[in-house]
Amino acid sequence: MLRHIRYRASRVSKISLRWPVVLGMVCASMVGAETPTSMQLEKDIPYAQVGDLTLTLDLYRPASRQISPLIVWVHGGAWRAGNKSSMPLQGLVAEGHAIASVDYRLTTQAKFPANVHDIKAAIRFLRAKGPSLGLDAEQIVIAGASAGGHLAALVGVTNDHAALEGTIGDHLEASSSVQGVISFFGASNLTTILNQSTPHGLSVRIPALQLLLGGAPEEVPETARLASPVFHTDKTDPPLLMIHGDQDPQMPINQSLELAGKYQDTGCAATIHVLHGGAHGGPDFYDRTRMTWVRQFLKTHLP
């Protein structure tokens, strides 16, 4: 339940829910994008083999001393498009964070849970090979946008889940657990998303979900629940940061609110920042203000 609302002259307002969920609203006109100053990029590092397909990741390393945690980035694209070259957090690399941007099987190649199996395999690879790659992989934060935000949240709340762990890769002895989750406008409940969607959102989500799940959510309800982070939350979940636009026409903001509510029920740490006027993606989500939110999350929960 909402406890209080404060409006400030800085045009930043906060709506605080029962601890630990905090909802912040910031005007979309606050810009000033981050520009990386020094980093090293190693592309197309193989992390697993699936049949004839080699799964790869791009590794961004800071030129200066690396600081923990390692960030794993999951790209968006309605689960059926996009690739690892879309990685908008270069400013964090310049500040000392290594980031691994991961390619995974799209739904045109394999339906869920293949994408989750691949991402967990990438995490196991990074943890097992950390020393040889020059990485500190003790603490890992998974982050993503849109469909990537959904996958990041699902990976984050399903540590050691038998059906979602998979057997991809050569490092099954390593842990695929993560110590933090950052979701930019991601889905959390595939059983409710269509009822919350705009007509435009439905035109995007219906075919995307059919490809992802192998049918509409109501046709494959158990698969839809398995693919929904809200049905996996418990008191062991890692800290969560969500950033979502309140005018998102493709990914209803209620998706983030649902996951925040589940986190609140378990007592785990979750923070939502709402981008006032924000739609579905764009540079405002990765500008100086938003990156300050991300840095604060990392500093608070993964010092």
N, C-alpha and C positions, 0 to 999 in steps of 0.2 A: 504494500500500500504506500502511496506517496505520503511523505511526512512534511515536506516544506518546499517552497519555491522561492528562490532569491533572484532578483534582477540586478545587474551591476552596470555601472556607467561604461565599462569596457566593452559592452555589447556581448559579454559572455554570461550566460545564465546556467545554473545547475539545478536539476531536479534530483533530489536524493531519495532513493528507495531504502528500505530496510537493509542494513549492512549485509553483505559487502558490495551490493550493486550500486553504482553511481552513474547517473545519466547526465551528460553535459551537452549543451547546445551552443554551437559557435557559428557565426555568420560566414557564409561561403565566400564573401568578398575578401577575407583575410588570406592573402597570398604571399608568396616569397619562396619559391621552390628551392630545394637543396641542390647544390652542384658538387659532385665528387671532385676532390682535388688530387687524390693519389690512390690508385689501386691497381691490382694485377688481376687479369682475367685468364683463366684456363678453361677452354671450351671442350665440350664433348668428351668428358671423362666417363668411360663405361662403368656402370654400377651393377648391372645384372643382364642376363641373357634370357629371353623368353622365345623359344623356338628359333626362328631365323632373325628375330628382332633384338637388336642391342639397345638397351635403355641407357641413356646418358644424362649427365648433369653438367652445368657450367658452374665453375667455382670462382667467386670473387674474393680476393684476399686483400686486406689492407697492406699498404707498403710499410706502415709503421707496425708497432707491436700489436698483436691480436688480443682482443679482450673477449671474455666470455659474455653471453653465450653465442654459439654458432646458430645462424638463422637458416632454416630451410624454406625456400620460397616455392609456392605452388601457383602456377598461372591459372587464369580463368579462361572462359570461352565456351560456356554452356556445356561443359564436359566433353564436347565433341570437336573443339577447335582450339587454336592457340598453341604456343610453344614456350620453351624456357627462356627465349630471348627477351620476353616481356618481363623485366624485373625492375620495378620502380624505386628500389630502396638503396640506390648507389650512395646516397649521402651517409648512410649508416656504415658503409664500407670505409669511406674516407675517415670516419671517426674511430675505426678499429674493429668493427665486426666483420667476420667472414660470413659470406652468404652463399649457399648452394641452391641454385635454381634448377628445378628438377623437371625433366620430361617424363611423362607417364602415358600409358596406353589410353587413347581417346576412345569414346564410345562408338566411333566408326570402326574401331579395331577390336574392341572387346567391351562387354557391358560390365557394370558394377558386379562384384567388388574388385575387378582387376586393377582399377586406378588406385584404390587404397592399398592393395597388395604391393603395387609398384612403389608407392611413396614410402611405405614402411620398409621395403627392401632398401631404398635409398638411404634411409636413416640408419639402418643396420650397417650398411656399407660405410657411411661416414663415421660412425662410431668405431667400427673395427679398424678402418684405415686412417683414422685421424692422425696418429703420429707420423705415418709415412707421407701424408698430405700436408703436414705442417699445420694441423688444426688442433685446437682445443675443443674436443667434442664431448666433454663430460656433461655439459649442459647444452640442450638444444631447444630452440624455440621454433615452432612451425608457424608460418604465416602464408596468407594467400588472399586473393581477391575474387569476388563473385563465386563461380563454381569452385575456384581454388580456395576461397574462404570457407566454403562448405566442406571441402575435403580436408582442409587444415583442421577445422573444428572436429570433424569425425575422427581423424587420426588421433587428435589430442585427447579425446574422451574414451578411446578404446584401446588403451595400453593393455597388451596381453589378451586381447579378445580373439578367441580361437578362430572364429569364422572370418575375421578381418585381417589376421596376421599374415596369412598366406605362407607360401614356401618358396618365394622368389629370391634368387640370389644365392651367394656362397657363404653368407655370414649369419646363418640362422641362430648361432650361439649368442650373437650380440643383441642388445635390447633395442627395440624400436620406440621406446618411451620418449616422450618429450616433456620438458619442464615449463613450457609456456605456450600459449596459442594466441595468435593475432589474426582476426578475421575482418577483412574489409568487405562490407556489404555481402556477406555470404548467407546461404540458406541454412536452416537448422531443422526444419520439420517438413519432409516431403509429403506428409499426409494432409497438411493444411495449406500448403503454399498456393495451390490453384484457387482455393476459395478466397484467398487474400489478394489475388493478382488483379491488375487492371486488364482491360481487353488486349492492350499491347503486350503486357506480361504473359498473358495466356498464349498469345501467338508464338512467343519464344519458348515458354516453359513446357507446353504440352508435348511438342515433338522432342524437345531435349530430354524430358523425363522418360518418354517412351524408349528412346535410345539407351538411356542410362540404366533403367530398371528392367527393360524387356517387356514393358507394358505400362499402361497408365497406373498411377498409384492405387486406385481402387481395384484394379485387376490383379495386382501383385502386392497386397497389403503387407505381408511379412517382409518382403524385400524392401518396400518403402520404409518400414520401421527400422530395419537393419541399417539402412542408408541415412537415417535421421539422427543427428547428434543428440537431440532432446531425449531420446529413449535410452541413452547410454550413460547419462550423467550419474555420478555418485560422489561421495565425500573424498575420494582420492584424486579427483580431477585437477589438472594443473591450472594455474592462474590464466585468465582469459581477458583479452582486450578486443572490443568490437567497435568499428567505426562505420556508420551507416548514414546515408542521406535520407532526409525525411520526405523527399519527393522522388524517390527511386521508382521508376515505372516498370522495372524488370524484376527486382528482388524486393518484395515487400519488407518494410522495416519491421513489421511484426515478427519476421523470422528471427531477427536479432533479439527482439524483446522476449520471445518465447524461450530462447536459450538462456537469456539473463535470468528469467524467472526460475528455470530449472537449477541454475547455479545458486540462486538465492536460497532455494529449498534445501540444497545440500550443505550450505554454509561455505562453499568455496568462493575464492576471490574472482569477481568479474566486474568489468567496467565497460559501459557503453558511452561513446561519444557520438552525438547526433550532429551531422553537418546540416545546418539549417539551409534549405533550398537546394541541397545536394541531390543530384540525380544518380545515375548508375555509372560510377567511375569518373575519370578525368583528373587533371593535375591538382585540383584543390584537395584531393584526398591524400596527396603526398607532399604538400607544401610544408613550409617551416613550422606552422602551427601544429599540423597533424604529426609531423615527425617529433615535435616536442612531446606530444602525448605518448608516442611509441617509446621514446627515450625514458620518459618517466616510468612507464610500465616496466621496462627492462631494469631500470635502477631500483625500483621498489621490490620487485619479485625475484630478480635474478642478479643480485649484486656481485 
